[in-house]
Amino acid sequence: MEWILGLHSLLRWLILIFLIVNIFRSMVEADASYTPDDTKWNLRLLIIAHINLLIGFIQYFFGSKGFAFFKESGFGEIMKDSFKRFWAVEHITGMIIAVAIITISRGVTKKDLPDLVKHRRQLLLYSLALLIIIACIPWPFRHLGSPWFRGLY
Ligand code: HEM
């Protein structure tokens, strides 16, 4: 399972980079037309986010941090323990919401809307997803047992 966790950890950086690229594009090109390249960058983000969602579910249900905590203790106890609460509740909830927002942004590419509206709507959705993902990543300074780069040190 260690390599799966390494992949999950690594894909976090790709998701962040793709989100920033998409945000940059929707800001810089706000006055320009909505191009097939915009649709492609949106798709790249969607694919990577969905892959990490799937890997996350595997870890959550088959790993030691996540659903396993519910087998050991009750919901009340988990909510009192910040470490268990993060892994059993906060990380999964936040990330599912963020991936749902990214999925909604995919729908915008297909709608018959003025290009300016598409860029603006996506800018809002990407920014929201970025904020939630940043808030729900187990950054090393939060002392949740995760490094910056899993497997490198
Ligand atoms: C798609 C956005 C997601 C991002 C960016 C993300 C990011 C991360 C990162 C950076 C770690 C730490 C890895 C390490 O310790 O090296 C992690 C761990 C973990 N994630 Fe996610 N995650 C996402 C979605 C999910 C989802 C949706 C779930 C649950 C369904 C999930 C479940 C887990 C679990 C259980 C761990 C801990 C695994 C372990 O240490 O045993 N993740 N995630």
Residues whose N, C-alpha, C, O or C-beta is under 5 A from the ligand:
A	BS01	HEM	L5 H8 S9 R12 A49 N52 L53 G56 F57 Q59 Y60 G63 S64 K65 G66 I92 M95 I96 I137 P138 G145 S146 P147 R150
